[in-house]
Amino acid sequence: MEDIKRILVVSRMTTYCRKAIHYGISLARKYGAELSVIHVLYNPFGQMNLPMMSLEEEYKKDRERIKDELDGIINDDRRKGMEIKELIKEGEPAAQIMEVIEEENIDLVVLHAHKDSFWDHFLYGYRSDEMIRKIPCSVLLVKDSE
């Protein structure tokens, strides 16, 4: 079995991905692995040619909110000496995630497992099951306890 040296946790909505992030932190500690957390901001209206006001200010606010939420989840572990790389990207989520997996030579991807709906696909730009099949490394799906 290969060693786990680099772990990537994918965050969609940080409130729902908190458990996945904590699994990533726990595994990174156990294996002495590098840990990165990625959240991709996706504009579902970006491909449409609709006359709209600029969304730049909304993206800036969303980016700041996401950063604050991620910091709130991981800062306690950072204070304890854990190095956690935060990646907040913009664009098509599956492409951004796959790019980071390849660039960072990720060994394990941790995802929050849930059933995708039409709205998930529309709002996040990908379906988890479609992306999972394309990921070139091991994947850990974290379920919420019911």
OpenMM code with the backbone's topology and positions (N, CA, C; nanometers):
from openmm import Vec3, app, unit

residues = "MET GLU ASP ILE LYS ARG ILE LEU VAL VAL SER ARG MET THR THR TYR CYS ARG LYS ALA ILE HIS TYR GLY ILE SER LEU ALA ARG LYS TYR GLY ALA GLU LEU SER VAL ILE HIS VAL LEU TYR ASN PRO PHE GLY GLN MET ASN LEU PRO MET MET SER LEU GLU GLU GLU TYR LYS LYS ASP ARG GLU ARG ILE LYS ASP GLU LEU ASP GLY ILE ILE ASN ASP ASP ARG ARG LYS GLY MET GLU ILE LYS GLU LEU ILE LYS GLU GLY GLU PRO ALA ALA GLN ILE MET GLU VAL ILE GLU GLU GLU ASN ILE ASP LEU VAL VAL LEU HIS ALA HIS LYS ASP SER PHE TRP ASP HIS PHE LEU TYR GLY TYR ARG SER ASP GLU MET ILE ARG LYS ILE PRO CYS SER VAL LEU LEU VAL LYS ASP SER GLU".split()
positions = [
    Vec3(0.0840, -0.1187, 0.0000),
    Vec3(0.0000, 0.0000, 0.0000),
    Vec3(0.0883, 0.1247, 0.0000),
    Vec3(0.0531, 0.2196, -0.0849),
    Vec3(0.1284, 0.3434, -0.0932),
    Vec3(0.0977, 0.4325, 0.0269),
    Vec3(0.1963, 0.5136, 0.0633),
    Vec3(0.1758, 0.6098, 0.1719),
    Vec3(0.0876, 0.7238, 0.1249),
    Vec3(0.0139, 0.7797, 0.2182),
    Vec3(-0.0679, 0.8972, 0.1898),
    Vec3(0.0167, 1.0181, 0.2287),
    Vec3(0.0584, 1.0950, 0.1279),
    Vec3(0.1452, 1.2102, 0.1529),
    Vec3(0.0728, 1.3428, 0.1354),
    Vec3(-0.0287, 1.3449, 0.0492),
    Vec3(-0.1011, 1.4682, 0.0205),
    Vec3(-0.2515, 1.4394, 0.0137),
    Vec3(-0.3264, 1.5138, 0.0941),
    Vec3(-0.4716, 1.4956, 0.1035),
    Vec3(-0.5396, 1.6249, 0.0601),
    Vec3(-0.6466, 1.6096, -0.0173),
    Vec3(-0.7284, 1.7239, -0.0591),
    Vec3(-0.8712, 1.7014, -0.0118),
    Vec3(-0.9246, 1.7971, 0.0629),
    Vec3(-1.0653, 1.7936, 0.1031),
    Vec3(-1.1405, 1.8910, 0.0139),
    Vec3(-1.2501, 1.8428, -0.0448),
    Vec3(-1.3333, 1.9265, -0.1312),
    Vec3(-1.4499, 1.9794, -0.0492),
    Vec3(-1.4620, 2.1110, -0.0468),
    Vec3(-1.5709, 2.1765, 0.0260),
    Vec3(-1.6679, 2.2354, -0.0749),
    Vec3(-1.7939, 2.2005, -0.0624),
    Vec3(-1.8979, 2.2623, -0.1457),
    Vec3(-1.9624, 2.3741, -0.0663),
    Vec3(-2.0294, 2.3372, 0.0386),
    Vec3(-2.0879, 2.4340, 0.1308),
    Vec3(-2.0254, 2.3998, 0.2647),
    Vec3(-1.9496, 2.4895, 0.3210),
    Vec3(-1.8675, 2.4551, 0.4357),
    Vec3(-1.9469, 2.4000, 0.5531),
    Vec3(-2.0720, 2.4455, 0.5724),
    Vec3(-2.1491, 2.3928, 0.6847),
    Vec3(-2.1728, 2.2429, 0.6690),
    Vec3(-2.1887, 2.1959, 0.5458),
    Vec3(-2.2111, 2.0537, 0.5226),
    Vec3(-2.0814, 1.9751, 0.5105),
    Vec3(-1.9736, 2.0429, 0.4848),
    Vec3(-1.8460, 1.9739, 0.4629),
    Vec3(-1.7578, 1.9738, 0.5867),
    Vec3(-1.8059, 2.0281, 0.6954),
    Vec3(-1.7286, 2.0358, 0.8193),
    Vec3(-1.6755, 1.8978, 0.8598),
    Vec3(-1.7600, 1.7952, 0.8513),
    Vec3(-1.7194, 1.6603, 0.8898),
    Vec3(-1.6095, 1.6087, 0.7968),
    Vec3(-1.6225, 1.6337, 0.6672),
    Vec3(-1.5194, 1.5909, 0.5709),
    Vec3(-1.3873, 1.6604, 0.6004),
    Vec3(-1.3926, 1.7892, 0.6344),
    Vec3(-1.2708, 1.8629, 0.6678),
    Vec3(-1.2053, 1.8028, 0.7916),
    Vec3(-1.2846, 1.7694, 0.8918),
    Vec3(-1.2284, 1.7092, 1.0136),
    Vec3(-1.1685, 1.5713, 0.9858),
    Vec3(-1.2297, 1.4936, 0.8971),
    Vec3(-1.1698, 1.3658, 0.8561),
    Vec3(-1.0351, 1.3906, 0.7887),
    Vec3(-1.0300, 1.4904, 0.7014),
    Vec3(-0.9047, 1.5237, 0.6341),
    Vec3(-0.7967, 1.5627, 0.7331),
    Vec3(-0.8319, 1.6423, 0.8325),
    Vec3(-0.7365, 1.6838, 0.9362),
    Vec3(-0.6871, 1.5622, 1.0135),
    Vec3(-0.7793, 1.4762, 1.0539),
    Vec3(-0.7436, 1.3558, 1.1295),
    Vec3(-0.6494, 1.2646, 1.0494),
    Vec3(-0.6815, 1.2431, 0.9226),
    Vec3(-0.5971, 1.1571, 0.8386),
    Vec3(-0.4605, 1.2196, 0.8133),
    Vec3(-0.4578, 1.3518, 0.7929),
    Vec3(-0.3297, 1.4200, 0.7712),
    Vec3(-0.2408, 1.4055, 0.8940),
    Vec3(-0.2988, 1.4176, 1.0124),
    Vec3(-0.2217, 1.3975, 1.1359),
    Vec3(-0.1692, 1.2542, 1.1438),
    Vec3(-0.2581, 1.1590, 1.1218),
    Vec3(-0.2224, 1.0175, 1.1342),
    Vec3(-0.1099, 0.9783, 1.0391),
    Vec3(-0.1155, 1.0274, 0.9153),
    Vec3(-0.0171, 0.9885, 0.8145),
    Vec3(0.0954, 1.0904, 0.7970),
    Vec3(0.0917, 1.2003, 0.8722),
    Vec3(0.1931, 1.3042, 0.8553),
    Vec3(0.1869, 1.3643, 0.7153),
    Vec3(0.0650, 1.3752, 0.6629),
    Vec3(0.0446, 1.4190, 0.5249),
    Vec3(0.0198, 1.5695, 0.5169),
    Vec3(0.0460, 1.6252, 0.3989),
    Vec3(0.0096, 1.7636, 0.3710),
    Vec3(-0.1415, 1.7676, 0.3477),
    Vec3(-0.2049, 1.8740, 0.3953),
    Vec3(-0.3498, 1.8859, 0.3803),
    Vec3(-0.3858, 2.0153, 0.3090),
    Vec3(-0.4702, 2.0027, 0.2080),
    Vec3(-0.5257, 2.1183, 0.1372),
    Vec3(-0.6773, 2.1065, 0.1405),
    Vec3(-0.7438, 2.2210, 0.1490),
    Vec3(-0.8898, 2.2263, 0.1420),
    Vec3(-0.9238, 2.3192, 0.0268),
    Vec3(-1.0074, 2.2711, -0.0661),
    Vec3(-1.0457, 2.3517, -0.1814),
    Vec3(-1.1955, 2.3802, -0.1794),
    Vec3(-1.2288, 2.5030, -0.2123),
    Vec3(-1.3675, 2.5423, -0.2333),
    Vec3(-1.3690, 2.6191, -0.3647),
    Vec3(-1.4564, 2.5798, -0.4555),
    Vec3(-1.4633, 2.6445, -0.5866),
    Vec3(-1.5920, 2.7242, -0.5966),
    Vec3(-1.5778, 2.8543, -0.6239),
    Vec3(-1.6933, 2.9402, -0.6481),
    Vec3(-1.7342, 2.9225, -0.7933),
    Vec3(-1.8594, 2.8898, -0.8140),
    Vec3(-1.9101, 2.8611, -0.9478),
    Vec3(-2.0260, 2.9542, -0.9786),
    Vec3(-2.0247, 3.0147, -1.0959),
    Vec3(-2.1330, 3.1020, -1.1398),
    Vec3(-2.2176, 3.0266, -1.2414),
    Vec3(-2.3340, 2.9739, -1.2015),
    Vec3(-2.4160, 2.8980, -1.2954),
    Vec3(-2.4713, 2.9825, -1.4093),
    Vec3(-2.4682, 3.1145, -1.3955),
    Vec3(-2.5201, 3.2017, -1.4993),
    Vec3(-2.4108, 3.2505, -1.5938),
    Vec3(-2.2861, 3.2133, -1.5678),
    Vec3(-2.1726, 3.2611, -1.6456),
    Vec3(-2.1765, 3.2217, -1.7921),
    Vec3(-2.2369, 3.1072, -1.8232),
    Vec3(-2.2417, 3.0614, -1.9615),
    Vec3(-2.3599, 3.1192, -2.0387),
    Vec3(-2.4514, 3.1835, -1.9691),
    Vec3(-2.5692, 3.2388, -2.0343),
    Vec3(-2.5412, 3.3819, -2.0776),
    Vec3(-2.5974, 3.4218, -2.1885),
    Vec3(-2.5807, 3.5582, -2.2372),
    Vec3(-2.6981, 3.6436, -2.1913),
    Vec3(-2.7073, 3.6605, -2.0606),
    Vec3(-2.8165, 3.7403, -2.0050),
    Vec3(-2.7634, 3.8770, -1.9651),
    Vec3(-2.8383, 3.9819, -1.9948),
    Vec3(-2.7947, 4.1134, -1.9470),
    Vec3(-2.8138, 4.1178, -1.7952),
    Vec3(-2.7032, 4.1262, -1.7221),
    Vec3(-2.7098, 4.1273, -1.5763),
    Vec3(-2.6154, 4.2335, -1.5230),
    Vec3(-2.6418, 4.2743, -1.4013),
    Vec3(-2.5481, 4.3648, -1.3367),
    Vec3(-2.4219, 4.2841, -1.3043),
    Vec3(-2.3162, 4.3510, -1.2818),
    Vec3(-2.1898, 4.2843, -1.2525),
    Vec3(-2.2014, 4.2047, -1.1227),
    Vec3(-2.1533, 4.0842, -1.1266),
    Vec3(-2.1556, 3.9995, -1.0075),
    Vec3(-2.0233, 4.0059, -0.9316),
    Vec3(-1.9334, 4.0936, -0.9748),
    Vec3(-1.8012, 4.1019, -0.9143),
    Vec3(-1.8078, 4.1267, -0.7641),
    Vec3(-1.8936, 4.2202, -0.7220),
    Vec3(-1.9059, 4.2511, -0.5794),
    Vec3(-1.9628, 4.1318, -0.5021),
    Vec3(-2.0602, 4.0619, -0.5622),
    Vec3(-2.1177, 3.9434, -0.4982),
    Vec3(-2.0127, 3.8329, -0.4827),
    Vec3(-1.9310, 3.8135, -0.5872),
    Vec3(-1.8243, 3.7137, -0.5793),
    Vec3(-1.7243, 3.7494, -0.4702),
    Vec3(-1.6919, 3.8780, -0.4600),
    Vec3(-1.5974, 3.9218, -0.3574),
    Vec3(-1.6534, 3.8910, -0.2176),
    Vec3(-1.7812, 3.9221, -0.1959),
    Vec3(-1.8450, 3.8936, -0.0672),
    Vec3(-1.8503, 3.7429, -0.0414),
    Vec3(-1.8858, 3.6671, -0.1447),
    Vec3(-1.8940, 3.5211, -0.1316),
    Vec3(-1.7571, 3.4630, -0.0993),
    Vec3(-1.6554, 3.5106, -0.1670),
    Vec3(-1.5187, 3.4637, -0.1440),
    Vec3(-1.4768, 3.4915, 0.0010),
    Vec3(-1.5058, 3.6117, 0.0500),
    Vec3(-1.4722, 3.6483, 0.1878),
    Vec3(-1.5502, 3.5618, 0.2874),
    Vec3(-1.6790, 3.5394, 0.2598),
    Vec3(-1.7617, 3.4560, 0.3483),
    Vec3(-1.7075, 3.3135, 0.3543),
    Vec3(-1.6733, 3.2568, 0.2380),
    Vec3(-1.6197, 3.1210, 0.2327),
    Vec3(-1.4884, 3.1138, 0.3097),
    Vec3(-1.4002, 3.2118, 0.2887),
    Vec3(-1.2717, 3.2142, 0.3589),
    Vec3(-1.2943, 3.2208, 0.5092),
    Vec3(-1.3852, 3.3066, 0.5538),
    Vec3(-1.4154, 3.3174, 0.6967),
    Vec3(-1.4680, 3.1856, 0.7533),
    Vec3(-1.5584, 3.1192, 0.6784),
    Vec3(-1.6133, 2.9918, 0.7249),
    Vec3(-1.5049, 2.8843, 0.7315),
    Vec3(-1.4205, 2.8765, 0.6276),
    Vec3(-1.3118, 2.7777, 0.6296),
    Vec3(-1.2159, 2.8064, 0.7439),
    Vec3(-1.1808, 2.9333, 0.7613),
    Vec3(-1.0916, 2.9696, 0.8719),
    Vec3(-1.1524, 2.9287, 1.0059),
    Vec3(-1.2832, 2.9508, 1.0213),
    Vec3(-1.3494, 2.9125, 1.1455),
    Vec3(-1.3408, 2.7639, 1.1737),
    Vec3(-1.3430, 2.6830, 1.0684),
    Vec3(-1.3368, 2.5382, 1.0848),
    Vec3(-1.1947, 2.4913, 1.1154),
    Vec3(-1.0949, 2.5521, 1.0497),
    Vec3(-0.9592, 2.4971, 1.0598),
    Vec3(-0.8635, 2.5746, 1.1499),
    Vec3(-0.8996, 2.6947, 1.1947),
    Vec3(-0.8053, 2.7750, 1.2728),
    Vec3(-0.7628, 2.7104, 1.4034),
    Vec3(-0.8513, 2.6374, 1.4689),
    Vec3(-0.8135, 2.5708, 1.5939),
    Vec3(-0.7000, 2.4717, 1.5684),
    Vec3(-0.7096, 2.3966, 1.4596),
    Vec3(-0.6042, 2.3011, 1.4262),
    Vec3(-0.4763, 2.3729, 1.3826),
    Vec3(-0.4905, 2.4853, 1.3178),
    Vec3(-0.3723, 2.5648, 1.2813),
    Vec3(-0.3009, 2.6147, 1.4061),
    Vec3(-0.3769, 2.6592, 1.5051),
    Vec3(-0.3159, 2.7061, 1.6298),
    Vec3(-0.2392, 2.5944, 1.6994),
    Vec3(-0.2802, 2.4713, 1.6748),
    Vec3(-0.2112, 2.3559, 1.7333),
    Vec3(-0.0930, 2.3110, 1.6473),
    Vec3(-0.0598, 2.3889, 1.5437),
    Vec3(0.0576, 2.3606, 1.4633),
    Vec3(0.0335, 2.2882, 1.3322),
    Vec3(-0.0907, 2.2617, 1.2994),
    Vec3(-0.1227, 2.1911, 1.1746),
    Vec3(-0.1157, 2.2892, 1.0576),
    Vec3(-0.0442, 2.2509, 0.9531),
    Vec3(-0.0398, 2.3334, 0.8328),
    Vec3(-0.1516, 2.2891, 0.7399),
    Vec3(-0.2372, 2.3825, 0.7042),
    Vec3(-0.3494, 2.3537, 0.6149),
    Vec3(-0.3505, 2.4599, 0.5064),
    Vec3(-0.3433, 2.4135, 0.3836),
    Vec3(-0.3434, 2.5032, 0.2679),
    Vec3(-0.4881, 2.5238, 0.2226),
    Vec3(-0.5304, 2.6501, 0.2174),
    Vec3(-0.6659, 2.6841, 0.1704),
    Vec3(-0.6591, 2.7262, 0.0249),
    Vec3(-0.7458, 2.6676, -0.0555),
    Vec3(-0.7538, 2.7033, -0.1967),
    Vec3(-0.8969, 2.7459, -0.2271),
    Vec3(-0.9153, 2.8709, -0.2601),
    Vec3(-1.0469, 2.9177, -0.3012),
    Vec3(-1.0326, 2.9591, -0.4466),
    Vec3(-1.0988, 2.8839, -0.5333),
    Vec3(-1.0856, 2.9036, -0.6772),
    Vec3(-1.2191, 2.9469, -0.7352),
    Vec3(-1.2134, 2.9981, -0.8561),
    Vec3(-1.3344, 3.0342, -0.9294),
    Vec3(-1.3340, 2.9595, -1.0612),
    Vec3(-1.4508, 2.9163, -1.1049),
    Vec3(-1.4612, 2.8501, -1.2332),
    Vec3(-1.5443, 2.7244, -1.2257),
    Vec3(-1.5220, 2.6382, -1.3221),
    Vec3(-1.5953, 2.5119, -1.3298),
    Vec3(-1.5361, 2.4177, -1.2253),
    Vec3(-1.6136, 2.3784, -1.1241),
    Vec3(-1.5595, 2.3054, -1.0102),
    Vec3(-1.4848, 2.1771, -1.0433),
    Vec3(-1.5423, 2.0892, -1.1230),
    Vec3(-1.4755, 1.9620, -1.1514),
    Vec3(-1.3394, 1.9865, -1.2158),
    Vec3(-1.3320, 2.0812, -1.3084),
    Vec3(-1.2050, 2.1115, -1.3751),
    Vec3(-1.1034, 2.1687, -1.2763),
    Vec3(-1.1471, 2.2587, -1.1890),
    Vec3(-1.0572, 2.3182, -1.0895),
    Vec3(-1.0051, 2.2121, -0.9915),
    Vec3(-1.0948, 2.1248, -0.9479),
    Vec3(-1.0572, 2.0193, -0.8537),
    Vec3(-0.9585, 1.9230, -0.9189),
    Vec3(-0.9874, 1.8804, -1.0414),
    Vec3(-0.8978, 1.7880, -1.1120),
    Vec3(-0.7608, 1.8523, -1.1354),
    Vec3(-0.7598, 1.9805, -1.1653),
    Vec3(-0.6337, 2.0512, -1.1863),
    Vec3(-0.5487, 2.0496, -1.0595),
    Vec3(-0.6099, 2.0766, -0.9453),
    Vec3(-0.5375, 2.0766, -0.8177),
    Vec3(-0.4875, 1.9355, -0.7853),
    Vec3(-0.5695, 1.8343, -0.8097),
    Vec3(-0.5289, 1.6958, -0.7838),
    Vec3(-0.4012, 1.6638, -0.8608),
    Vec3(-0.3969, 1.7037, -0.9861),
    Vec3(-0.2793, 1.6742, -1.0684),
    Vec3(-0.1605, 1.7624, -1.0317),
    Vec3(-0.1823, 1.8931, -1.0144),
    Vec3(-0.0726, 1.9850, -0.9821),
    Vec3(-0.0085, 1.9537, -0.8474),
    Vec3(-0.0904, 1.9193, -0.7492),
    Vec3(-0.0409, 1.8946, -0.6141),
    Vec3(-0.0048, 1.7482, -0.5903),
    Vec3(-0.0246, 1.6647, -0.6928),
    Vec3(0.0064, 1.5213, -0.6820),
    Vec3(-0.0648, 1.4591, -0.5604),
    Vec3(-0.1955, 1.4802, -0.5539),
    Vec3(-0.2782, 1.4368, -0.4407),
    Vec3(-0.2910, 1.2845, -0.4382),
    Vec3(-0.2802, 1.2267, -0.3175),
    Vec3(-0.2929, 1.0826, -0.2984),
    Vec3(-0.4332, 1.0415, -0.2553),
    Vec3(-0.5048, 1.1318, -0.1863),
    Vec3(-0.6373, 1.0997, -0.1326),
    Vec3(-0.7255, 1.2234, -0.1386),
    Vec3(-0.8462, 1.2069, -0.1927),
    Vec3(-0.9448, 1.3147, -0.1965),
    Vec3(-1.0562, 1.2776, -0.0989),
    Vec3(-1.0927, 1.3723, -0.0136),
    Vec3(-1.2010, 1.3520, 0.0827),
    Vec3(-1.3178, 1.4391, 0.0401),
    Vec3(-1.4327, 1.3745, 0.0202),
    Vec3(-1.5543, 1.4437, -0.0250),
    Vec3(-1.6698, 1.4156, 0.0695),
    Vec3(-1.7563, 1.5132, 0.0852),
    Vec3(-1.8824, 1.4924, 0.1568),
    Vec3(-1.9748, 1.4149, 0.0637),
    Vec3(-2.0280, 1.3044, 0.1108),
    Vec3(-2.1158, 1.2197, 0.0282),
    Vec3(-2.2611, 1.2573, 0.0535),
    Vec3(-2.3291, 1.2846, -0.0524),
    Vec3(-2.4727, 1.3079, -0.0452),
    Vec3(-2.5295, 1.2876, -0.1838),
    Vec3(-2.6573, 1.2709, -0.1891),
    Vec3(-2.7227, 1.2504, -0.3175),
    Vec3(-2.7336, 1.3842, -0.3907),
    Vec3(-2.6848, 1.3868, -0.5136),
    Vec3(-2.6925, 1.5083, -0.5941),
    Vec3(-2.8330, 1.5264, -0.6483),
    Vec3(-2.8791, 1.6484, -0.6433),
    Vec3(-3.0072, 1.6822, -0.7047),
    Vec3(-2.9810, 1.7689, -0.8282),
    Vec3(-3.0865, 1.7987, -0.9001),
    Vec3(-3.0739, 1.8899, -1.0138),
    Vec3(-3.0117, 2.0214, -0.9674),
    Vec3(-3.0553, 2.0725, -0.8514),
    Vec3(-3.0060, 2.2011, -0.8029),
    Vec3(-2.8596, 2.1941, -0.7647),
    Vec3(-2.8156, 2.0817, -0.7079),
    Vec3(-2.6732, 2.0658, -0.6777),
    Vec3(-2.5915, 2.0781, -0.8050),
    Vec3(-2.6369, 2.0072, -0.9072),
    Vec3(-2.5658, 2.0102, -1.0351),
    Vec3(-2.5659, 2.1513, -1.0936),
    Vec3(-2.6773, 2.2197, -1.0872),
    Vec3(-2.6890, 2.3553, -1.1407),
    Vec3(-2.6013, 2.4527, -1.0619),
    Vec3(-2.6093, 2.4468, -0.9288),
    Vec3(-2.5391, 2.5437, -0.8451),
    Vec3(-2.3895, 2.5175, -0.8329),
    Vec3(-2.3473, 2.3906, -0.8412),
    Vec3(-2.2061, 2.3585, -0.8203),
    Vec3(-2.1356, 2.3160, -0.9480),
    Vec3(-2.2086, 2.2957, -1.0558),
    Vec3(-2.1476, 2.2734, -1.1847),
    Vec3(-2.0984, 2.1333, -1.2113),
    Vec3(-2.1242, 2.0402, -1.1237),
    Vec3(-2.0835, 1.9017, -1.1463),
    Vec3(-2.1652, 1.8096, -1.0579),
    Vec3(-2.1651, 1.6853, -1.0941),
    Vec3(-2.2276, 1.5831, -1.0105),
    Vec3(-2.1152, 1.5041, -0.9470),
    Vec3(-2.1250, 1.4785, -0.8180),
    Vec3(-2.0184, 1.4081, -0.7461),
    Vec3(-1.9859, 1.2743, -0.8093),
    Vec3(-2.0890, 1.1965, -0.8446),
    Vec3(-2.0634, 1.0621, -0.8976),
    Vec3(-1.9879, 1.0680, -1.0298),
    Vec3(-2.0153, 1.1678, -1.1124),
    Vec3(-1.9432, 1.1826, -1.2393),
    Vec3(-1.7967, 1.2168, -1.2143),
    Vec3(-1.7719, 1.3062, -1.1206),
    Vec3(-1.6357, 1.3484, -1.0923),
    Vec3(-1.5555, 1.2368, -1.0253),
    Vec3(-1.6188, 1.1642, -0.9348),
    Vec3(-1.5490, 1.0581, -0.8613),
    Vec3(-1.4890, 0.9558, -0.9568),
    Vec3(-1.5603, 0.9228, -1.0612),
    Vec3(-1.5101, 0.8246, -1.1579),
    Vec3(-1.3850, 0.8734, -1.2298),
    Vec3(-1.3663, 1.0027, -1.2382),
    Vec3(-1.2521, 1.0592, -1.3107),
    Vec3(-1.1313, 1.0877, -1.2216),
    Vec3(-1.1504, 1.0889, -1.0928),
    Vec3(-1.0397, 1.1212, -1.0015),
    Vec3(-0.9343, 1.0109, -1.0094),
    Vec3(-0.8063, 1.0487, -1.0331),
    Vec3(-0.7009, 0.9496, -1.0546),
    Vec3(-0.6353, 0.8946, -0.9270),
    Vec3(-0.6932, 0.9235, -0.8109),
    Vec3(-0.6363, 0.8723, -0.6859),
    Vec3(-0.7498, 0.8168, -0.5994),
    Vec3(-0.7161, 0.7740, -0.4796),
    Vec3(-0.8181, 0.7206, -0.3894),
    Vec3(-0.9117, 0.8311, -0.3421),
    Vec3(-1.0357, 0.7907, -0.3117),
    Vec3(-1.1387, 0.8850, -0.2692),
    Vec3(-1.2039, 0.8321, -0.1417),
    Vec3(-1.2198, 0.9183, -0.0431),
    Vec3(-1.2929, 0.8846, 0.0785),
    Vec3(-1.4205, 0.9674, 0.0796),
    Vec3(-1.5350, 0.8991, 0.0832),
    Vec3(-1.6645, 0.9670, 0.0901),
    Vec3(-1.7101, 0.9679, 0.2344),
    Vec3(-1.7414, 1.0856, 0.2857),
    Vec3(-1.7825, 1.1019, 0.4250),
    Vec3(-1.9315, 1.1277, 0.4265),
    Vec3(-2.0055, 1.0405, 0.4940),
    Vec3(-2.1510, 1.0548, 0.5046),
    Vec3(-2.1879, 1.1222, 0.6363),
    Vec3(-2.2978, 1.1950, 0.6319),
    Vec3(-2.3536, 1.2487, 0.7559),
    Vec3(-2.4236, 1.1355, 0.8273),
    Vec3(-2.4168, 1.1382, 0.9610),
    Vec3(-2.4932, 1.0382, 1.0346),
    Vec3(-2.6381, 1.0822, 1.0373),
    Vec3(-2.7248, 0.9888, 1.0151),
    Vec3(-2.8675, 1.0190, 1.0078),
    Vec3(-2.9280, 1.0112, 1.1450),
] * unit.nanometer
topology = app.Topology()
chain = topology.addChain("A")
for resn in residues:
    res = topology.addResidue(resn, chain)
    for name in ("N", "CA", "C"):
        topology.addAtom(name, app.Element.getBySymbol(name[0]), res)
